[in-house]
Structure formats: structure tokens, C-alpha cells
Amino acid sequence: MNALQHIKFSVLDLVPVLEGKSHKQAMHNALDLARHVEALGYHRFWISEHHNMDSLVSSATVVLLGYIAEGTSKIRVGSGGIMLPNHAPLVVAEQFGTLATLYPDRIDLGLGRAPGTDQLTAMALRRDRQEHVQDFPNNITELQCYFSKSNAGAAVRAIPGEGLDVPIYLLGSSTFSAQLAAEKGLPYAFASHFAPTHLFNAMHIYNNQFQPSSNTSSPYAMACVNVIAADTDEAAQVLATSLYQLAIGIITDSRRPLQPPISSMDGVWTQPQKELINNMLHYTFIGSEATIREQLHTFVSQTRVQELIVVSHIYDPEARKRSYEIVSACFQ
């Protein structure tokens, strides 16, 4: 049995800036990819919020979501995610209420707890507001209240937003987020593409502690993985060097636009860097269609997720589109 035939498959895009290309081109590439994967049958296209990074231009996430939704027709569009501590829940409700009004039945609201940036930038975003452990759960509750019809008589209302069915997804990379998603009865997406350590513990907690809610009657688990697919294993390994170079920038805090692929990483990374990056990118699947199909089948069989989210850091936009074509073939 092919486990991949029974789940949904989706895309996460960080809107990477390519070395030698403009920010505007990065945004055009995101829309071009969204249109491409929509035609291939992908279920949703998510963009994640990041700030103060030379390598990514997804800081104004809601604006980009509107750009993607306007340029596509049926694929679901959403945040993977909005970093809720950076925003007032009312503003998020109004923004996603606006999107859901313009593009009905197509907008997802994925929520994360991390700042999506460094601490200094987080302070600039939050204006020195200190975060406490209960702020995130309480902000989710407040946000849900703004979307509810029962809030119509309140002194503070989200217009548009009130009464709209904007599905909320909880994102995370820890057992805390899994437990919170289970407690609130929300769909849960795990960031295994960069934080693999707690994947199975988080999934176990989520599935076993899940409390049905008015929106979600049973657990709905998603996981994000890196995929670099090409026509041959060798070609895919070369394409993957762009991802590895990006990872070096992350661990050394010397981020730069996504670099073109190189023939080999030998001499580019040190052995400690290689080991650290391979651990961080443990759920990275590289190869031809046959190789990718086997790797994804194993991952889905082990995690039993209902949906797989794919992110592909590939320098050449056409090679990236080809990678998503190969992945889609694995789900047929």
C-alpha cells in the first residue's frame, strides 16, 4: 500500500532571495511557484513570517498572502505561520478576516510562538513587551473570540473577521506546542524541516491528548520536510548544496541570499558544521523520484501524519518547479 496516496500534500515557501536577484523577483518566484503547484494538485501554499533576514522577504506575510491568493484560483493560501507574539490578536483577526472576505474558503491561519527573527528585532517588533508563558494560549483564545459570531455584542470586534470560518492551525517544534494544540482541539503542524528532535514525542502527545473542539473533531497532524528532487540522485545532491550553504549561514549567523549550487561541499563546511547541519536537517529527502518516493513513504508511515508539507530551497526557479513535479508524482 502506498501511504502517500491517502494524505494531502502542500507547500511551504519562505520566499527566498536568490543571489544576484532582487527582492521583487523573489516575490514573483513565489507566485509563479504557487501557480505551478496549484496546477499539480497541491492542497495549500503557506508562507512563513521572518524578519531582518537578507535571505528571505516574507516579513509582510499578510501582504504576500493576498498577492498569492489574487494570482491563483483554488489552492488554499495561508500562513505557516504568523508569529502571534509579534502581533495584537485583533489585528491578526482583522487582516485574516479581510483575506477570507476577499478569497472565501481559501485562507488558512497558521500560528507560531517563536519570533521568527533574532531577539533584538523581536524587541523592535514587540516594543519591549515581555512575553509570559500564558500569553500565547491566551492570545489564541482572544483571536478565536474575535472570529466567533458570539462576539457580535462585544465592545471590541474584528470587522471583517467576525463570524468568518478562518481555520486556525497551531505550528510548533516542541512538546509544548503539541500539548497546546491537543488541549485546544486544533490541527497541528510540526516543523520537522529544521527541528527534528521532538517530532515523535510531539506527535504522540498530540494524538493521545487531543480534545475534540467545535472546529476539529479528531486529531489532524501535519509535518514539514525538506525535499530536493531532480531527475537523478546525483543532480539532486548538487541542487542540495544551496540548502547546505543556507544552513551554514543560519548556524554562523552570517545569512545571505540563497547561493547557486556548487559541485561539492568539501572545503566549504567544517566537519562539526556538517554534523550539526545534518542533524538539523535530518528530515531532508534528496534524490530522484524513486528515491524520494521511498523516503517520503517511510516518513509518512512512521509519523502517520494526515498531511505532508514540503519546502524546497533550490536556487534555480525552474529546477524548484521540477522538484515539486517529481514530488507530486510520488503522491499519485
Secondary structure, DSSP 8 states (H G I E B T S, - for coil): --GGGGSEEEEEE--B-BTTS-HHHHHHHHHHHHHHHHHHT-SEEEE----S-TTB--SSHHHHHHHHHHH-SSSEEEEEEEEGGGS-HHHHHHHHHHHHHHSTT-EEEEEE-S-SS-HHHHHHHHTT----TTHHHHHHHHHHHHHSGGGGGSSS--TTTTT----EEEEESSHHHHHHHHHHT--EEE-TTT--TTHHHHHHHHHHH----SS-SS--EEEEEEEEE-SSHHHHHHHHHHHHHHHHHHHHT---SB----S--BTTB-HHHHHHHHHHTTTEEEE-HHHHHHHHHHHHHHH--SEEEEE---SSHHHHHHHHHHHHHHT-
